[in-house]
Amino acid sequence: MMYRAGLERILGFRRSAETLIVDPCVPREWRSFEIVFRHRSARYELAVENPHGVSRGIARTELDGEVLRGEQAQIPLADDGATHRIRVVLG
């Protein structure tokens, strides 16, 4: 239970149906963190960067090098056997 609370509340990492939602609320001192996870046959490598030392707020989200639009990081999940790279920049 504590593991899930940490993932969801602090790292802001949760799944809703076939979408990953990333909305971190971290200490300002955290400059970055990474999570690797699997969704069915796909692998996701998530990197969160905090270059300005903020607690929350997303400035940019990328999936496999493509910028995703929106204020919240909402990543569509696939079952394609591929490795996907997610980059979230706080700011």
N, C-alpha and C positions, 0 to 999 in steps of 0.2 A: 504494500500500500504506500509506504514512504517513497519507494522508487518511482511509482507512477505519479505521486504528488510532485516530486522533484522535476520529473520530465514535463508534466503539464503546467505546473504553476511557475516554476523558475525558468526552465529552458523554453517554455511556451510551445512545446512539441505535442500535438495531438492529431488524431485522425478522425475524420468525419466522412463516413462512407468511402468513396474512392478519392478523397482529397486529403492532403497533409496540410495542416494549418500550423504556421510557425509565428509565434508572437511572444518573444522573450521579454522577461522582466528580470534583469540581472543586476548585480552590483556594478557600479560605475567603474570599478577597478578591473573588471573582467574585460580584457581586450579581444578575446576570441574563445570559441569552443567548437568542437566538432562532434558529430554523431554519425555513426554508420548503422544503417538498418536495412532489413529486407521487407519487401512487400511482394508476397507470392514469389515469382521467379526473378523479380528485379531487385537490384541493389541500389541503395541511395546513399550518397556521401554528402552530408550536410555540413557546411562551414558557415559559422556566424562570426562576423567581424564587427568590432566596436571601436573604430578609429578615433571617435570623439569623446569616449568615456561617458556615454549616456546610459540610463537605466532601461529605457524602452523607446519604441518608435522605429519604424523601418523606413529607410531611405531608398533601398534598392533590393530587388529579389531577382535572381537569375536561375534558370533551369537549363542545364547543358549549354551555357553561354548566351542564352536568349533572355532578354529582360522581360519579366512578367509585370503586368500593369496591376494597379490596385494598392490601397493603403495597407492591406494585410497580405502576408505571404501565404498564398493559397496555391499549393502545388498539386496538379493532377497526378495521381498514381497510376502506374502502368503494370501490366503483367507480361512483360516482353523479353525477359531474360537479359536485359541490358544493365549496364551500370550508369546511373544518372548522377550528375553533380549539381548540387543546389548551393548557391551562395547568397547569403542574406547579410546586408550591411545595415547596421543600426545607425540612426542619426536623426 
